[in-house]
Amino acid sequence: MYYDLFVPFPSPEVAPAKKKKEAKGKGKAADDRSKTSTPAPADCWAGLDAAERVKVSRDVALAGHLGYNVVAYTVSAEQSTAVTPCPFGSADARTLPFPRLDPRFSTSSSSSDAGPSQPTLVQVTRYHMRLDDGKVHPITAANTNALADYDILSAYVGSDKAFQVACVELSNPGPNQISIITVPLHERPFSFRLNRKQVRQALRMGVVFEIPYAAGLFPPTSVPQDAARRYRQNFLSNARELVRVTEGKGIILSSGPDGSSSSLRGPFDVVNLATILGIPANLAKEALSLTPKKVLLRAQARRTHKAVTSAPRLVPPPSGSGGAAEDDAMEVDGTETGAKRAAPDSATANKKSKVGA
């Protein structure tokens, strides 16, 4: 399976809510909640014009045609302490743009209408926040419920302080842990140093670094030719520097925003690009398959207790053994049940009785 975890999804313009005069004695907390609370749209297409809908449909159709199996609708937000409401609803009641393509939400009737040649496409949600100042970010306890509506959390770091906060603080396991860190690649040469110690700490926490290639290699036609050349130069030099610091581990590649209409490339073309950037061939393929899969699995742990609780795994006994007692014996996460532990206890008791006799 191949993953593209950055398919831009436009967020509708939400009119600012009118401030109401609060009665005296209600406190400052109620006033803050009234300022930051914005209602989520009832439909993911609400507030989008025809051109934006056509662009999303074209991107999703092209991703399925090129062979991608999982895409992430990404809602980008500027630096702020507030969270943009998820246009796709909560995790328990998803309203995806194309539910009939997702095998988790498609019904028998809708899947038959799609036809046998219609590819299946798993669709997840992602919240991409910009961090230019390490002190201003929406990762707070008050925004936990709003952030829980998204499957993946990611951060775009634009300064040395923001990079340190993303690697050291925001990557800690918890309900608001970020899963992806995106560094500026095409805008300009790195204005801050990639600290190897901070990078390794983020990798130990399961956070990966993202290389979006669309804006760097395939800028839109509206960009002047000289600027497009600088974009490519900056992208190649910055991406190779990121690969050098991470040693090619913990990196994913995605299309990303601000690219041309035909900037999306197939998985094997992206793997070839990764090898050009200095990533080993085995890790280059994992950057589109295994590493994004681990990102999604770790992101699901945000909804568990302190992001460390996992579901028990049942392991069947060896196939060559027989007996009713052994058939009932199962292992749960490496620990055996009482049915299997009873055998050595009974053997020990028989041995003691023979010695006593």
C-alpha positions as CSV (number, residue, x, y, z in Angstrom):
1,M,0.0,0.0,0.0
2,Y,1.2,3.5,-0.9
3,Y,0.4,6.6,1.1
4,D,0.1,10.3,0.3
5,L,-0.5,12.1,3.6
6,F,-0.8,15.6,2.2
7,V,-3.8,16.2,-0.1
8,P,-4.8,19.9,0.5
9,F,-8.4,20.4,1.5
10,P,-9.6,24.0,1.5
11,S,-11.2,25.3,4.6
12,P,-14.2,27.5,4.2
13,E,-14.0,31.1,5.4
14,V,-15.8,31.3,8.8
15,A,-17.3,34.6,9.7
16,P,-16.1,35.8,13.1
17,A,-18.7,35.4,15.8
18,K,-20.2,38.5,17.3
19,K,-19.1,39.2,20.8
20,K,-21.9,39.2,23.3
21,K,-21.9,41.1,26.5
22,E,-21.5,38.7,29.4
23,A,-23.2,39.2,32.7
24,K,-21.0,40.2,35.6
25,G,-19.7,37.5,37.8
26,K,-19.4,34.8,35.1
27,G,-15.6,34.9,35.1
28,K,-13.0,35.1,32.4
29,A,-13.1,31.4,31.4
30,A,-16.6,31.6,30.0
31,D,-15.6,34.7,28.0
32,D,-12.5,32.9,26.6
33,R,-14.7,29.9,25.5
34,S,-17.1,32.2,23.8
35,K,-14.3,33.8,21.8
36,T,-12.6,30.6,20.6
37,S,-15.6,28.4,20.0
38,T,-16.6,28.2,16.3
39,P,-19.3,25.8,15.1
40,A,-18.2,23.0,12.7
41,P,-19.9,22.8,9.3
42,A,-22.5,20.2,8.8
43,D,-21.0,19.0,5.5
44,C,-17.4,18.9,4.4
45,W,-18.3,20.6,1.1
46,A,-20.1,23.5,2.9
47,G,-18.7,26.9,2.1
48,L,-16.6,25.7,-0.8
49,D,-17.1,27.1,-4.3
50,A,-17.2,25.1,-7.5
51,A,-13.5,25.6,-8.4
52,E,-12.3,24.2,-5.0
53,R,-14.6,21.2,-5.3
54,V,-13.3,20.4,-8.8
55,K,-9.7,20.7,-7.6
56,V,-10.3,18.3,-4.7
57,S,-12.1,15.8,-7.0
58,R,-9.3,16.0,-9.5
59,D,-6.6,15.4,-6.9
60,V,-8.3,12.4,-5.4
61,A,-9.1,10.9,-8.8
62,L,-5.4,11.3,-9.9
63,A,-4.1,9.8,-6.6
64,G,-6.3,6.7,-7.1
65,H,-5.3,6.4,-10.7
66,L,-1.5,6.6,-9.9
67,G,-1.8,3.8,-7.4
68,Y,-2.1,5.4,-4.0
69,N,-4.2,3.5,-1.5
70,V,-4.4,6.0,1.4
71,V,-4.7,9.8,1.2
72,A,-5.0,12.3,4.0
73,Y,-7.2,15.4,3.5
74,T,-5.0,18.2,5.1
75,V,-6.5,21.3,6.6
76,S,-3.7,23.9,6.9
77,A,-3.9,26.7,9.5
78,E,-1.8,29.7,10.2
79,Q,-0.1,30.2,13.6
80,S,-2.8,30.7,16.2
81,T,-3.9,29.4,19.6
82,A,-7.3,28.4,18.2
83,V,-8.1,25.2,16.3
84,T,-9.9,25.1,13.0
85,P,-13.0,23.0,13.4
86,C,-12.7,19.7,11.5
87,P,-14.9,19.9,8.4
88,F,-15.2,16.1,8.3
89,G,-17.0,15.7,11.7
90,S,-15.8,13.7,14.7
91,A,-14.1,10.4,14.6
92,D,-17.3,8.6,15.4
93,A,-19.4,10.4,12.7
94,R,-17.2,11.0,9.6
95,T,-18.5,12.9,6.6
96,L,-15.8,12.2,4.0
97,P,-15.9,13.8,0.5
98,F,-16.1,10.4,-1.3
99,P,-17.3,7.8,1.2
100,R,-18.1,5.3,-1.5
101,L,-14.4,5.0,-2.3
102,D,-13.5,4.2,1.3
103,P,-14.1,0.5,2.2
104,R,-14.7,1.5,5.8
105,F,-17.8,3.6,4.9
106,S,-19.0,2.2,1.6
107,T,-22.2,0.1,1.6
108,S,-22.9,-2.8,-0.7
109,S,-25.2,-0.7,-3.0
110,S,-22.7,2.1,-3.3
111,S,-19.8,-0.2,-4.0
112,S,-21.7,-2.0,-6.7
113,D,-22.5,1.3,-8.4
114,A,-18.8,2.2,-8.4
115,G,-18.0,-0.7,-10.7
116,P,-15.2,-3.3,-10.6
117,S,-12.6,-0.9,-12.0
118,Q,-13.2,1.7,-9.4
119,P,-10.2,1.8,-7.0
120,T,-10.7,1.8,-3.2
121,L,-9.1,4.7,-1.4
122,V,-8.8,5.0,2.4
123,Q,-9.3,8.6,3.4
124,V,-8.0,10.1,6.7
125,T,-7.9,13.6,8.0
126,R,-5.0,15.7,9.0
127,Y,-4.5,19.1,10.8
128,H,-1.4,21.0,9.6
129,M,-0.5,23.9,11.9
130,R,2.2,26.5,11.2
131,L,4.7,27.3,13.9
132,D,6.9,30.4,13.5
133,D,7.1,31.2,17.2
134,G,7.5,28.4,19.6
135,K,5.3,30.1,22.3
136,V,2.2,30.3,20.1
137,H,0.6,27.0,19.2
138,P,-2.8,25.3,19.7
139,I,-1.5,22.2,21.4
140,T,-3.2,22.9,24.8
141,A,-5.5,20.9,27.1
142,A,-8.4,23.3,26.2
143,N,-8.2,22.2,22.5
144,T,-8.0,18.5,23.2
145,N,-11.5,17.8,22.0
146,A,-11.1,19.8,18.8
147,L,-7.8,18.2,18.0
148,A,-9.2,14.7,18.6
149,D,-11.5,15.1,15.6
150,Y,-8.4,14.9,13.3
151,D,-6.6,11.6,12.7
152,I,-3.2,13.1,12.3
153,L,-1.6,16.2,13.7
154,S,1.4,17.9,12.0
155,A,3.4,21.0,12.4
156,Y,5.2,23.3,9.9
157,V,8.3,24.8,11.6
158,G,9.7,28.1,10.4
159,S,12.2,29.0,13.0
160,D,14.9,27.5,15.3
161,K,12.7,27.9,18.4
162,A,9.7,26.4,16.7
163,F,11.8,23.4,15.6
164,Q,13.0,22.9,19.1
165,V,9.5,23.0,20.6
166,A,8.1,20.6,17.9
167,C,10.9,18.1,18.5
168,V,11.1,18.3,22.3
169,E,7.7,19.3,23.6
170,L,5.0,18.6,21.0
171,S,6.3,15.2,20.1
172,N,5.8,13.8,23.7
173,P,3.2,10.9,23.8
174,G,-0.2,12.1,24.7
175,P,-3.7,13.0,23.4
176,N,-2.2,16.0,21.5
177,Q,1.0,14.5,20.1
178,I,2.0,15.6,16.7
179,S,3.0,12.8,14.2
180,I,4.7,14.8,11.4
181,I,7.1,17.7,11.3
182,T,7.5,19.6,8.0
183,V,10.5,21.9,7.6
184,P,10.8,24.6,4.9
185,L,12.5,23.2,1.8
186,H,11.8,25.3,-1.2
187,E,11.2,28.8,0.2
188,R,14.8,29.6,1.1
189,P,17.9,27.9,2.4
190,F,17.7,26.8,6.0
191,S,17.9,29.8,8.2
192,F,18.3,27.6,11.3
193,R,20.5,24.6,12.1
194,L,19.0,21.1,12.3
195,N,20.0,19.9,15.7
196,R,20.9,16.2,15.5
197,K,20.0,15.6,19.2
198,Q,16.6,17.2,18.8
199,V,15.9,15.2,15.6
200,R,16.8,11.9,17.3
201,Q,14.6,12.7,20.2
202,A,11.7,13.3,17.9
203,L,12.4,10.0,16.0
204,R,12.5,8.1,19.3
205,M,9.0,9.4,20.1
206,G,7.7,8.1,16.7
207,V,7.5,11.5,15.0
208,V,8.6,11.5,11.3
209,F,9.9,14.3,9.0
210,E,8.0,15.1,5.8
211,I,9.5,16.1,2.4
212,P,6.7,17.7,0.3
213,Y,8.0,17.8,-3.3
214,A,5.2,19.5,-5.3
215,A,6.1,23.1,-4.6
216,G,9.8,22.6,-4.9
217,L,10.0,20.6,-8.1
218,F,6.7,21.6,-9.8
219,P,5.8,25.2,-8.9
220,P,2.7,26.7,-10.5
221,T,3.0,28.5,-13.8
222,S,2.2,31.8,-12.1
223,V,5.7,31.7,-10.4
224,P,8.4,33.5,-12.4
225,Q,11.0,31.3,-14.0
226,D,13.9,32.7,-11.9
227,A,11.9,32.0,-8.7
228,A,11.0,28.5,-9.9
229,R,14.7,27.8,-10.5
230,R,15.6,28.9,-7.0
231,Y,12.8,26.8,-5.6
232,R,14.3,23.7,-7.1
233,Q,17.8,24.6,-5.9
234,N,16.6,25.2,-2.4
235,F,14.5,22.1,-2.4
236,L,17.4,19.8,-3.5
237,S,19.9,21.3,-1.0
238,N,17.6,21.4,1.9
239,A,16.2,17.9,1.4
240,R,19.6,16.4,1.1
241,E,20.6,18.2,4.4
242,L,17.5,16.7,6.1
243,V,18.4,13.3,4.8
244,R,21.9,13.6,6.1
245,V,20.8,14.6,9.6
246,T,18.2,11.8,9.8
247,E,20.3,9.3,7.9
248,G,17.3,8.5,5.8
249,K,15.3,7.1,8.7
250,G,11.9,8.5,9.8
251,I,11.2,10.3,6.5
252,I,8.0,10.4,4.4
253,L,7.4,12.0,1.0
254,S,4.1,13.6,0.0
255,S,2.9,15.9,-2.7
256,G,2.1,18.8,-0.4
257,P,0.5,22.2,-1.2
258,D,1.4,25.1,-3.6
259,G,2.2,22.9,-6.5
260,S,1.0,22.9,-10.1
261,S,-2.2,21.1,-11.1
262,S,-0.2,18.1,-12.4
263,S,2.5,18.0,-9.7
264,L,1.3,14.7,-8.2
265,R,3.6,11.8,-9.2
266,G,3.3,8.0,-9.0
267,P,4.8,6.1,-6.1
268,F,7.7,4.6,-8.1
269,D,8.6,8.1,-9.4
270,V,8.7,9.4,-5.9
271,V,10.9,6.4,-4.8
272,N,13.3,7.4,-7.5
273,L,13.3,11.0,-6.3
274,A,14.0,9.8,-2.8
275,T,17.1,7.9,-4.0
276,I,18.3,11.0,-5.7
277,L,18.1,12.9,-2.4
278,G,20.3,10.3,-0.8
279,I,17.9,7.9,0.8
280,P,18.8,4.3,0.5
281,A,16.7,2.2,-1.8
282,N,15.0,0.1,0.9
283,L,14.2,3.2,3.0
284,A,13.0,5.1,0.0
285,K,10.3,2.6,-0.6
286,E,9.4,2.5,3.1
287,A,9.0,6.3,3.0
288,L,5.8,5.7,0.9
289,S,4.6,2.5,2.4
290,L,5.8,1.3,5.8
291,T,6.7,4.6,7.5
292,P,3.3,6.3,6.8
293,K,1.6,3.2,8.0
294,K,3.4,3.5,11.3
295,V,2.4,7.2,11.5
296,L,-1.3,6.3,11.2
297,L,-1.0,3.5,13.8
298,R,0.8,5.8,16.3
299,A,-1.7,8.5,15.6
300,Q,-4.5,6.2,16.7
301,A,-2.9,5.9,20.1
302,R,-3.8,9.5,20.8
303,R,-7.3,8.4,21.6
304,T,-6.1,5.8,24.2
305,H,-5.3,6.4,27.9
306,K,-2.1,8.6,27.9
307,A,-1.3,7.3,24.4
308,V,0.3,4.1,25.8
309,T,-2.5,1.6,26.1
310,S,-2.7,-1.0,23.3
311,A,-5.3,-3.6,22.4
312,P,-4.4,-7.1,23.6
313,R,-3.2,-9.5,20.9
314,L,-4.4,-13.2,20.9
315,V,-1.8,-15.7,19.8
316,P,-2.9,-19.3,19.0
317,P,-1.0,-22.3,20.4
318,P,1.3,-24.4,18.3
319,S,-0.5,-26.3,15.6
320,G,1.1,-29.7,16.5
321,S,-0.3,-29.9,20.0
322,G,-3.6,-31.5,20.9
323,G,-6.0,-31.8,23.8
324,A,-8.9,-29.8,25.0
325,A,-6.9,-28.0,27.7
326,E,-4.2,-26.9,25.2
327,D,-6.8,-25.8,22.7
328,D,-8.2,-23.4,25.2
329,A,-4.7,-22.0,26.1
330,M,-4.1,-18.6,24.5
331,E,-1.4,-16.0,25.0
332,V,-2.3,-12.4,25.5
333,D,0.7,-10.0,24.8
334,G,3.2,-12.6,25.9
335,T,1.5,-13.8,29.1
336,E,-0.1,-17.3,29.3
337,T,-3.6,-18.1,30.6
338,G,-4.2,-20.4,33.6
339,A,-5.2,-23.4,31.3
340,K,-1.7,-23.7,30.1
341,R,0.0,-23.0,33.4
342,A,-2.0,-25.8,35.1
343,A,0.1,-28.5,33.3
344,P,3.5,-27.9,34.9
345,D,1.8,-27.4,38.3
346,S,0.2,-30.8,38.1
347,A,3.4,-32.4,37.0
348,T,5.2,-30.9,39.9
349,A,2.6,-32.2,42.3
350,N,2.9,-35.7,40.9
351,K,6.7,-35.5,41.3
352,K,6.4,-34.5,44.9
353,S,4.0,-37.3,45.7
354,K,6.4,-39.9,44.2
355,V,9.3,-38.5,46.3
356,G,7.2,-38.6,49.4
357,A,6.2,-42.2,48.7
